[in-house]
Amino acid sequence: MTGTARTAHLCLVQPEGYVHSLALADPLQYVKRQLERLGVQVTAGKNRLVKHSINFVFGAHLGFEQRWLDEFNCVLVNLEQLGTDGSAMPSSYLDLLRRATVVDYHEDNLTAYRDQRATRGVPLIPFGFAPYLYEGFVDVPLDQRPIDLLFIGSLTPRRVRVLQELQQHGISVASPNAVLYGPERDRLVRSSKAVLNIGAYDSPRFEQVRASIVMSCGTPLLSERRGPLGESAAGYEDVVDWLDIDDIAHYFLNEFGSPTQLSRAEEQLDRFRSHECIDAYADMWSVVATQKSGPLQEGFPNAVHVIERSGQYRPGALNVSSNENLHPDVLVGPSEAPTTPWVVDTQRWGKVVINEGALSHITLGFVELGGLPTAWFSAALSMLRDGGRLSFDWPLGRDVAPVEAVCERHWESGHCFERFEVLSSIPCDVNGQPCDDTRADRLRITLTKRPCTDQETTRARSAAEGLLLT
């Protein structure tokens, strides 16, 4: 692999308040460990792309702008079931896959976004034994575990039908009563004699990621079998008990939990721990590391987001905070607001220069009751272009009059020739998403910058402390 890039950044896409993005943290961790074994320097983070690395993007279907493919060296990791018998993905996601460098987990997905001749250029990545999920934990014998049978995953209509059928036969299937991912979910898996795998959709594709997690935790997987496993999942052929979904109750009534089944399960887990995938990852890396040498064009943020007031990094903005634990693009002092031209060095874009009138949007997140961040109001009036917007979240039920007063008295922030006016006030829920009044937790206030009228400028000259002769 001489001459190929040696750094990678793994990006997990997580829309604000969307907990189910954490399901992608497991395959991200697995890919990270495999790349590190190959000697690649790897970083990882949510919603962040890095300029001088190959960016592996997990969850692009949840929100990824096509222009970022031109601004950053990106590889989209598709873990969704695509096609007429798979999950319903928006056409915009398939368009994204057609344009991007992609790695996939199953060959049957490829024709949804590549023609037949181009599918050979998409590397397939398997998911096998993850030693970090097994080592260091007490491996309790299967017959001593308190949970007989566990189901984890979203309850699609197809899965609900199968679980209801088992229940009608008196077969109890435990399931978390809350959304759990990561170590909290893994503790349940390690407490179970087995985990049941039922396909979410009519697609016959095997859920490798779930199998890798469950069996790496030292727990057998019992799975329906609906077709060939495929090239990347071939290692699961002889380490899983395969069930006939049309007669699934028979297995649990007559075989599950017997000494024969438990002994076979232990043997299957031992074989699974030799399921090695490193060669496939070496092949994948040799392909993606030589396809591009860097961004096709320079990226540049046209928005600034003050992350410390919301806690949610925004991919399309230059993220600013005084709290280094929020991993902002730019670290500023607690009460510091920038002046133009603002010159900063960032990991994402490299050196960034923001001149007067350069930005289209500035967001401040949630503004506490302590008062308006007037220093940022002044900075925003300088950095925004005419028609640019300043947005922030305001406590529900609090009078908006103080905001209007700051807009009216624009000269107090040193601006006599431009000002803000209130454009909109929209109710939002606890996650900052627009909603109806019954679920509102806050108001999203948006101001727009405009030039002052001659009358407003004259009033500013009169009210300002300084003598404004020009």
N, C-alpha and C positions, 0 to 999 in steps of 0.2 A: 504493500500500500504506500510505496514511496511517492512523495509529492502530494498526498492527499491532506485535507484539513485534519487537525487533531483536536479541535474543540467543538463541543456541542452544547446547546441550551435547550432544555425541555420545558415547554410552555403548556400549562394547564389552563384552558379557557373556562372561566367561571363567571357567568353573568351574576350581577348583584343579587344576593339572597338565594341563589340556586344551589342547594346543598347536594343535589345529585351529580354535580360535576366531580364530587369526591370519588365516585365509582371509577373515574379515569386515573386516579392517583395510583392505583395498584399496577396497571400496566405501565404507567410512566415510571414507577419505581423499578419494575422489572427491566425495562429498556435501559434505564440509567445504569443498573448494575452490570448488564451485559456490555454496554459501551465502555464502562470503566475497566472491565476485564480485558478489553482490547487496547487499553492504554490511552483512551480518549479522555480528555479533561472535560468534565460535565458539570454544568450548573442547571438549576431548575427553579421555577417560580410560576406564580399565577399571573396570567394576562400580560406577560412581559416578553418582548422579543429583544434580541441582542444583535447589535450591528455586525460584529466580526466573528460570529459563530454560525454553525448550521443549527437552525431552530426547528426542533421537532415539535409539532403542534398537536396536542391531544384535545379533541372536542371542538374542532373548527366548525362543526355544524351548529354550535351554540352561539356563534357570533364571531366571524373573522372577515375583515374587509379585504376584498380582492386586491386592492392597491398595495397591501402589505407584501404580496408576493413579489412586487417590483421593487419594494424598498428594503426587503430583508431576504436573506438566504433561508428559505423555509422548506420543510418537508412535512406534509400533512400525514398524520398517522390515522388511517381509517379503521375504526373498530366497530363500525355500524354494519348491520346486515342490510345490504342493498339489493334491489331487484323487486320484481312484482310480488314475491312471496316473503319479503323481508320488511323491515321497519319503513315507515313512510318518511322519507327525507325530503326536504324542500328542494325544488329544482335549482335554487341558487347554490346549494351545497354541491350538487353534482357538477354544476358549471365550474365551481371552485376546484373540484378534483380534476376536471378535464384540463385545467390550466396549470396545475401544480405538479411538483414532484411529490409522489405518494408512495408510502409503504402500507401494506394491507395485511390482514391476518388470514384471508381466505380467498382462494382463486375464483370462486363463484361471484365475488363482488365486482371483479375487474371489468366485466363487460357493461356494467352500469355506467362507467365513465371512460372507458377506453375501447377503441375498436379492437377486433381480434388480433390484428398484427401488433398492436402496441402493448398488449397485456404482458408480454415477456419482459418489458422494461420496468415492471412494478415488482420490487422485491417483496417476498412474503416473510413475515416474522412469526415464529411460533412462540408459545408461552408454556414453559415446562416447570421443572422443580425450582422453587425459589428458596435457597437454603436459609436466608435471613428470616423467613417465617417459621422455620422449624427449629433452628439451633437456639439453645438457651432456654427452651420451654420444657416443662415436665410432660413427657409423653404418657398420659394416663391410658392404661389398657382399655380397649374398646368396650369390653363388657362391664367396666366400672364407671362409665360416663353417664351422667344423669339424664341427658336428653337422648331419646331413642332416634328420632328422625327430625331433621331440620330443613326448612326451606328458606333460602335467602334470595332476594331479588324483587323486582317490581311485579305487582299482581295484574298481569294482562288478562283479558277475558279467557284466553286459552289456558293459562295456568290455573285460573280460578276453577274452571271446569274439572280439571284433573284432580285438584285438591279436594273439591267437593265430592267427587266420586270416591276417593279414598276415605273421606270422613263417613260417607254412607255405609262403608264396609267396616266401620269401627276402628279405622287406622288413624291414629293421631299424628299430625304433622305440626311441629312447633315452628313458629315464625316470630321474628322480632316485633314487638309491639310499638316500636319507634324506628325512625330512619337511622341506621347504623352503618358506618363504613370504617375501614382501617382497623386498628387494634381492638376497638370496642366490639366490632363484628367478629373479629378473629377469636376472641375469647369464647363466644358462643359456639363457633365452629369446633374449637378444641374440646368443648364440653359435650359433643354429640357423637353418637355411634356412627352416624352417616349423614350426608347431605344429599337431598334429592334435587336433581337437575331436570327441569322441564323447559322445553323451548318456549321462548316468548311469542314467537310468530310461527306461521306455517312453514317458514324456511327450514330446511334440514340441517342448517349449519350448526356445528357443535360450539358451545360457549366455552372456548379455551380458557379465557381469563378467569372465569369462575372456577373451572376445574383446577387451574394452577394454584389459585389461592387456597381452595379447600384441601387439596391433597398435600400441598406444601405445609399446611398446618397439622398434618398427620391424621387427617380424617378421610375415610373412604367417600367416593362419589358414586352415587347410583343415578344413572342417566338413561333417558329414553334414547333409542337409536332409530333415526329416520332416513338414513342414507349413508353414502361414503363419508368418511371423516374429512377427507381432503389431505393434500400434501403436508400442510404445516401442522396438522393435528394427528398425524399418523402414530405418534408416540403414545397416544392414549388407548390404542386398540386393545391391548391386553392388560390394562391396569384399572379398568372401570367395569362394574357390573352393568351390562346393557339390558334395559327393560323394554318389554313390548307394551306400548302405551295403551293398546286395546285390551290388554289383560293385566294391567299393572297391579291390581289388587291381589292377584294370585301370588306374586312374588312376596309381597309383604305378609300375607296370611300363612304361607307355607315354608318360606325360606329365610326371610330376613331375621337376624338375631340368632340363628342356629349356630352351633359350634362350627359347622362346615363353612357357613357364610363368613363368620368372624375370622376364621383361620385363613380363608381365601383373601379376605380384605387386607389382612396384615401382609400377606405375600405380595399383593398388588401394590401396596404402599412402598414396600421395599424396592420393587422393580421401578416404581415411579421416581424414586430418588436418584436413579441413574439416568433419568431423562435429560440429556444434555442438548442445548440448543446453540452453543457458541458459534458453530460453523455458519449457521444461517445468518447470525448477526454480523459476522465478519464479511460475508458476501454482501449483505445489505449495506454495510458501511462503505465497502469498496465502490459501490454504485453511487450512493448519494454524496459521498465526500468528493467526488470528481465531476459531478454534473454542473456545479457552479463554483466560481471562486469568490463570490461575494454578491452584494446587492446589485441589481441591474441599474438602479438610479438612486440618488440620494434621497432618503426620507427626511421629512421635516414636519414637526408638530405645528398645527395651526390653532391649538387649544392648550390651555393650562388648567390643571385641576389641583386644588389644594386638598391633598388626600387626608390630612390629619383630622379634618372635620367630618369625614364620612367613613374612613377606614377601608374604602374600596378602591383599589387601583383601577384606573381607566386606560385601556390600551391605546386609544387614539389621542391621548393628551400627554403633555409634559407634566408629570406628577411631582408635586412639591410638598414638602412637609418638614416640620422641625423635629419629628420623631423618627429616628433612624430605624426603629423596630418595624416601621411600615414599609421599609425598603423603597423609598421614593427615588425618582430619577435625580432630583436635586434636593439637597439638605439645606434648609435655611434656618435662621434664628427664630425663636418663638414668636417674636412680634415683628419680624422682618418682612417687608414687601419689596419687590424688585423695582428698580428704575430702568428706564430705557436709555441707551441700548443695554439689554441684559445678556451677558455672555456667560455661558455655563458649559461644563464638560459633563457628558452623560455616557453611561454604558450603552444605552439604546441607540442614540443618534450620533454619538461622538460630540464634537463641539457644536453648540447651538447658539446662534445670535438672534435675539428677538428685538427688532427695532420698533419704533413708534408706529402704531397702526398695523401691526403684522398679524394679529390674532383674530379669529372669528368667534371664539367662545372662551370664557373663563368660568369655571365652576368652583364654588367654595364649600360644597357639602352642607352639613348641618350647622347652622349658626346658633349657638347657645343663647340663653336669656341674658348673659352678661353684656351683650351689646353688639352692634354692627362692627365688622372689621373695616373701619373707614380707611385704614392704610391701603387695603387691597382695593377699595373703591377707587382711590386715587390712581393706583398702579393700573387698574383695569381701564380707566379712561385714557391712559397713555398708550397702552399696548393694543387695545382693540381698534379695529377699523370702524368707520362709520357703518352703523347697522349691526355691529358686533354685539354679542350678548353676554351678560353676567348673570349667572344663576346660582341660587343657594336655597337651602331648605330652612323654613321658618317655623317656630313652634305653633302647633295648631291652636287656634283660639286667641293668639296674640295679635294685637292691633298692628296693621300694616302701616299705620301713619308714620312711625319713625323712619321707615324706608323711604316713604314719599318725601319726608322732610329732608333727608340727606340728598335726595335727587334735586330737590328745589334749591338747596343751599350749596350748589356745586362749587362755588368759589372758595368754600372753606377747605376744599381738598386741592386748591391751587389751580383749578381749571375754570376759566371764565368764558371759554369759547366753545366748549362741548359739555354735554351733560347726559345723565341717564334719565330715562322715564320708565315707569312700570309697564311692561308689555303683557304679562300674564301672571296669574296666581292659581296654581293647579293642586288639588289634593293628591297626596301620595301616601302609600302604606308604609309599614315599618321598614321595608327593604328599599324604600325610595322609588317604588314603581307607581306610576299614575293609577288612581283607583277612584271609586265612587265615594261620596261623602261618608257612607256608613262604615267604611274600613279605613278612613283617613287617620294618619298618625302625625302628619305635618303638611305644610304647604310648600310647593316648589315655586318660588318667586323668580321671575326672569325679567331683567332690565335690559333695555336696548340703548346703545349709544347713538346720539345724534348731535349735529351742530346746534349751537344756541341760535335763537332768533336775535335780530338786532336789539329788540326790546329786552330780552333776557341778558344779553351781554352788557347793555347799559346799566341794568339793575345790578349786575355783578360788579361793574366798575364802581358803582356807588357804595355797595356793601362791603367790598374787599378792604382789608386794612392797608394794603399797599397801594401806591399811586400807579395805576395801570394806564400808561400813556400810549401804548402800541397794542 
